[in-house]
């Protein structure tokens, strides 16, 4: 069986890219130089679990993890620009969202269990709000 993590990442990143009105997105291990004064989103994919979902021979596996989206906006301009982006992300990845993705050989469904924002902080010259999206999939 092929590694499912690239499929999960592709499903989540494709869903993110399909969100209208977002600023630039900085994907993992892709060169990106943010422009001071412009908002952007930094992505991180973190698998946290791979376990059999049932007992027995050849059990179905449950994979889960966190899709982290750090939303950056210019420091010193107030929280509203950053919060507007966060709102779009929370709506796009609302809990109970099912993301269907086809890798060319099969359909996969990634289920969203939660989307939460954390406390904002300043990372000069940026104001930052982290958003964590909990996901799971059966394979």
Long-range contacts (C-beta under 8 A, 24 or more apart in sequence): 1-139, 4-63, 4-108, 4-137, 4-139, 5-45, 5-47, 5-63, 7-101, 7-103, 7-108, 8-45, 8-47, 8-63, 8-65, 8-108, 8-110, 8-135, 8-137, 9-45, 10-101, 10-103, 11-99, 11-100, 11-101, 11-108, 11-110, 12-45, 12-67, 12-99, 12-110, 12-133, 12-135, 13-43, 13-45, 14-101, 15-92, 15-93, 15-99, 16-41, 16-43, 16-67, 16-69, 16-89, 16-92, 19-88, 19-89, 19-92, 21-88, 22-85, 22-88, 22-89, 23-85, 34-72, 34-126, 36-74, 36-125, 37-74, 38-74, 39-71, 39-72, 39-73, 39-74, 39-81, 39-82, 39-85, 40-72, 41-69, 41-70, 41-71, 41-72, 41-85, 41-89, 42-69, 42-70, 42-72, 43-67, 43-68, 43-69, 44-68, 44-70, 53-138, 60-138, 60-139, 61-138, 61-139, 62-136, 62-137, 62-138, 63-136, 63-137, 63-138, 63-139, 64-113, 64-134, 64-135, 64-136, 64-137, 65-134, 65-135, 65-136, 66-132, 66-133, 66-134, 66-135, 67-93, 67-132, 67-133, 67-135, 68-130, 68-131, 68-132, 68-133, 69-130, 69-131, 69-132, 69-133, 70-128, 70-129, 70-130, 70-131, 71-128, 71-129, 71-130, 71-131, 72-123, 72-126, 72-127, 72-128, 73-126, 73-127, 74-125, 74-126, 74-127, 75-122, 75-124, 75-125, 75-126, 75-127, 76-127, 77-127, 79-120, 79-127, 79-129, 82-120, 82-127, 82-128, 82-129, 83-129, 86-117, 86-129, 86-131, 89-115, 89-131, 89-133, 90-115, 90-116, 90-117, 90-131, 93-133, 108-137, 108-139, 109-137, 110-135, 110-136, 110-137, 111-135, 111-136, 111-137
